[in-house]
Amino acid sequence: MNLVLVRHGETEANLAMRWSGSKDLTITNLTDTGRMQASKLGRWFKDRRFTPTHVYSSPQKRAYDTAQLAGGQWGLPIAKMEDLRETGAGIFEGMTWQEIEDQYPEEAALFRDSRNWAFIQDAEGEQDRRERGSRVLRYVINNHSNNDTVVMFAHAGIIQQAVSAIFESPRLWGLAARNTALYEFAIDIEHWDENSSVRFNPTAWRILRFNEQPHLS
């Protein structure tokens, strides 16, 4: 199976370096540039005659709009998946870091180096984030076959968690996901749960693209 994770296009919040999360705010809508990025991705897919078998999206507007612009030509239903929603940043959402330090100096000081979301009121906990990333992968494994090509439009935070689940990593790696970047994996899901030497067969698990924007180069 091929699994392609796509981050949404540029938003006003991205431009202004404001924290985005699980809420849809006016500043988290796509900019004109973000819509152009998504449209260019759609043309890139079309030029390569790339057509998936299944398409999923976060229910949030910036991701779903990206899915429609990039994948509209496929004529496939775009299934909204709650687990693809962006990770919740609580009281930090919509704010710049300077505003956070001014309004929540204690929380900012605790969070700055630790990145421990337990310090942030109303934020999604780290364990909940990790479980969502794992559920995204498990859903794909349980509901698809090796003949499928699955595209999921989502957000930087949840892509980070899903990638950690794919790598079965106990650590959360920083990815700095670019807008409309592609993460593509070839996964032998028929053997995913086997505890055998197949785990060390690199032809069964391949990284094809990682945080790439070929449509913008």
C-alpha positions as CSV (number, residue, x, y, z in Angstrom):
1,M,0.0,0.0,0.0
2,N,1.1,3.5,-0.7
3,L,0.3,6.1,2.0
4,V,0.6,9.8,1.2
5,L,0.3,12.4,4.0
6,V,-0.1,16.0,2.8
7,R,0.1,19.1,4.9
8,H,-2.4,21.9,4.1
9,G,-1.5,25.0,2.2
10,E,-0.3,28.3,3.7
11,T,-2.6,30.1,6.1
12,E,-2.6,33.6,7.5
13,A,-1.5,32.2,10.9
14,N,1.5,30.5,9.2
15,L,2.5,33.9,7.7
16,A,2.1,35.8,11.0
17,M,3.7,33.0,13.0
18,R,0.6,32.5,15.1
19,W,-0.1,29.2,16.8
20,S,-2.7,27.0,15.0
21,G,-4.5,24.1,16.5
22,S,-7.7,22.1,16.5
23,K,-9.9,25.2,16.2
24,D,-11.0,26.8,12.9
25,L,-10.2,30.5,13.2
26,T,-10.3,33.2,10.5
27,I,-6.5,33.4,10.5
28,T,-6.2,29.6,9.9
29,N,-8.0,29.8,6.5
30,L,-5.8,29.4,3.4
31,T,-4.2,32.5,1.9
32,D,-4.2,33.1,-1.9
33,T,-0.7,31.5,-1.8
34,G,-2.0,28.5,0.1
35,R,-4.8,28.0,-2.5
36,M,-2.2,28.3,-5.3
37,Q,0.0,25.8,-3.6
38,A,-2.9,23.3,-3.4
39,S,-3.9,23.9,-7.0
40,K,-0.3,23.4,-8.2
41,L,-0.2,20.1,-6.2
42,G,-3.4,19.1,-8.0
43,R,-1.8,19.8,-11.4
44,W,1.3,17.9,-10.4
45,F,-0.8,14.9,-9.5
46,K,-2.6,15.2,-12.8
47,D,0.5,15.5,-14.9
48,R,1.8,12.3,-13.3
49,R,-1.5,10.6,-13.8
50,F,-1.5,9.9,-10.0
51,T,-4.9,8.8,-8.8
52,P,-5.4,7.3,-5.3
53,T,-8.0,4.7,-4.4
54,H,-9.1,6.6,-1.2
55,V,-8.9,10.1,0.1
56,Y,-9.2,11.3,3.6
57,S,-9.0,14.8,5.2
58,S,-9.0,16.5,8.5
59,P,-12.5,18.1,9.0
60,Q,-10.8,21.5,9.5
61,K,-11.3,24.0,6.8
62,R,-7.7,24.6,5.8
63,A,-7.0,20.9,5.3
64,Y,-10.3,20.1,3.6
65,D,-10.0,23.1,1.2
66,T,-6.5,21.9,0.3
67,A,-7.9,18.4,-0.4
68,Q,-10.6,19.8,-2.6
69,L,-8.2,22.0,-4.6
70,A,-5.5,19.3,-4.9
71,G,-7.7,16.3,-5.4
72,G,-10.9,17.6,-7.0
73,Q,-10.0,16.1,-10.3
74,W,-10.0,12.6,-8.9
75,G,-13.8,12.6,-8.6
76,L,-13.5,10.6,-5.3
77,P,-15.3,11.3,-2.1
78,I,-13.1,13.0,0.5
79,A,-13.8,11.3,3.8
80,K,-13.5,13.5,6.9
81,M,-11.5,11.8,9.7
82,E,-11.6,13.3,13.2
83,D,-8.2,11.8,14.1
84,L,-6.6,13.9,11.3
85,R,-7.6,17.1,13.1
86,E,-4.6,19.2,14.2
87,T,-3.3,18.8,17.7
88,G,-4.9,21.2,20.2
89,A,-2.8,24.0,21.5
90,G,-5.3,25.2,24.1
91,I,-5.0,28.8,25.2
92,F,-2.0,29.4,22.8
93,E,-4.1,29.0,19.7
94,G,-4.2,32.1,17.5
95,M,-1.4,33.9,19.3
96,T,2.2,34.8,18.5
97,W,4.9,33.6,20.9
98,Q,5.4,37.2,22.0
99,E,1.7,37.5,22.9
100,I,1.9,34.2,24.7
101,E,4.9,35.4,26.8
102,D,3.1,38.7,27.6
103,Q,-0.2,37.1,28.5
104,Y,0.9,33.8,30.0
105,P,4.5,34.3,31.2
106,E,4.4,31.4,33.6
107,E,3.0,28.9,31.1
108,A,5.4,30.2,28.4
109,A,8.4,29.7,30.7
110,L,7.4,26.2,31.6
111,F,6.7,25.2,28.0
112,R,9.5,26.9,26.2
113,D,12.2,24.2,26.6
114,S,10.1,21.3,27.8
115,R,7.4,21.4,25.1
116,N,5.2,19.7,27.7
117,W,1.6,20.3,26.8
118,A,0.5,19.4,30.4
119,F,1.5,23.0,31.3
120,I,-1.0,24.5,28.8
121,Q,-4.6,25.0,29.8
122,D,-7.1,23.3,27.4
123,A,-4.3,21.8,25.3
124,E,-4.4,18.2,24.0
125,G,-2.2,16.0,26.1
126,E,0.8,14.3,24.6
127,Q,-0.5,10.8,25.2
128,D,-3.8,11.7,23.4
129,R,-1.7,13.1,20.5
130,R,0.3,9.9,20.3
131,E,-2.8,7.7,20.4
132,R,-4.4,9.7,17.6
133,G,-1.3,9.3,15.4
134,S,-1.3,5.6,16.1
135,R,-5.1,5.3,15.4
136,V,-4.5,6.9,12.0
137,L,-2.0,4.3,11.0
138,R,-4.1,1.4,12.5
139,Y,-7.1,2.6,10.6
140,V,-5.2,2.4,7.3
141,I,-3.8,-1.0,8.1
142,N,-7.2,-2.4,9.2
143,N,-9.3,-0.9,6.4
144,H,-7.1,-1.1,3.3
145,S,-5.1,-3.6,1.2
146,N,-1.7,-3.6,-0.4
147,N,-3.3,-2.6,-3.7
148,D,-4.6,0.7,-2.3
149,T,-3.1,4.2,-2.6
150,V,-4.3,6.3,0.3
151,V,-4.0,10.1,0.5
152,M,-4.6,12.0,3.7
153,F,-4.7,15.8,4.0
154,A,-3.8,17.0,7.5
155,H,-1.7,19.2,9.6
156,A,1.9,19.4,10.8
157,G,1.3,18.3,14.3
158,I,-0.7,15.2,13.6
159,I,1.5,14.3,10.6
160,Q,4.4,14.4,13.1
161,Q,2.5,11.9,15.3
162,A,1.5,9.7,12.4
163,V,5.1,9.5,11.2
164,S,6.3,8.6,14.7
165,A,3.7,5.8,14.6
166,I,4.9,4.6,11.2
167,F,8.5,4.5,12.5
168,E,7.3,2.9,15.8
169,S,9.4,5.5,17.5
170,P,9.2,6.1,21.2
171,R,10.4,9.6,20.5
172,L,8.6,12.5,18.8
173,W,10.8,13.8,16.0
174,G,10.6,17.5,14.9
175,L,9.7,17.6,11.2
176,A,9.2,21.3,10.3
177,A,6.5,20.2,7.7
178,R,6.3,22.6,4.8
179,N,2.9,23.7,3.4
180,T,1.5,21.1,0.9
181,A,4.5,19.0,1.5
182,L,4.2,15.2,0.8
183,Y,5.2,12.3,3.0
184,E,4.9,9.1,1.0
185,F,5.4,5.6,2.3
186,A,5.2,2.1,0.8
187,I,4.0,-0.2,3.5
188,D,3.3,-4.0,3.3
189,I,0.3,-3.9,5.5
190,E,-0.3,-7.6,5.1
191,H,2.9,-8.2,7.1
192,W,2.8,-5.2,9.4
193,D,1.9,-7.1,12.5
194,E,4.3,-10.0,11.9
195,N,7.0,-10.4,14.5
196,S,9.4,-12.0,12.1
197,S,12.4,-11.2,9.9
198,V,10.1,-9.4,7.5
199,R,10.5,-6.4,9.9
200,F,14.1,-6.1,8.6
201,N,13.2,-6.3,4.9
202,P,13.5,-2.8,3.5
203,T,11.6,-3.7,0.4
204,A,8.5,-4.1,2.6
205,W,8.8,-0.6,4.1
206,R,10.0,2.3,2.1
207,I,10.2,6.1,2.4
208,L,9.4,7.5,-1.0
209,R,9.0,11.2,-0.2
210,F,9.6,13.0,3.0
211,N,8.5,16.7,3.5
212,E,8.9,17.3,-0.2
213,Q,7.2,20.0,-2.4
214,P,8.0,18.8,-6.0
215,H,5.0,20.8,-7.3
216,L,6.6,24.1,-6.1
217,S,10.2,23.5,-7.3
